[in-house]
Amino acid sequence: MSILLLSGSPSTPSRSSRLLYYVGDKLKELGYHTVSLNVKDLPAQALLHADFSHPELVAAKHKLAQAKAIVIATPIYKAAYSGLLKTFLDILPQDGLRGKLVLPLATGGSQSHLLALDYALRPVLAALDAEHVLTSVYATDAQVEWTEQLGLRIDPTILKRLQDGVNHLAARLIPLRESELLVAAMPDHCSA
């Protein structure tokens, strides 16, 4: 079972991508397989022109389709998620997130954009037929710091919210993981 780590940040590294990979590491510690997709690495021309047949976009959509859950991270600009992430979400089919669990993460300059995930991104995820969008985690720039000397420093309040998000996602994935293990353990003649 894989979990897609989807970065909608136009820069790397970024605060939102650091949160994303922190969550990815926590999920790996729980035994989950993660796959990364940085939208900024996809061909801009193909994204902007919605070239659905472009091999890199086809491969990206395949990664998404194979995942049981998605952790999406984005910076917040002008009270909305990144335009880069929007271009990727726009190339997905109407039911592109059907059956998926989604954990949204975002970073922004101040607390005044705290609700941007709920009023901007959550409706789009619902429109793409996500099975369940978990409680989002928003952090200000001051709550996520990186220095070469100290590495990643995350405010304790945000750390708690991230751990809660990981725990909620893992709890919802347990029944799916158990059913996969059950099917894998069945003899071939029973699965037909």
Secondary structure, DSSP 8 states (H G I E B T S, - for coil): -EEEEEE--SSSS-HHHHHHHHHHHHHHHTT-EEEEEEGGGS-HHHHHTT-TT-HHHHHHHHHHHH-SEEEEEEEEETTEE-HHHHHHHHTS-TTTTBT-EEEEEEEESSGGGTTHIIIIIHHHHHHTTBSEE---EEEEGGGEEEETTTEEEE-HHHHHHHHHHHHHHHHHHHHHHHHHHHHHHS-HHHH-
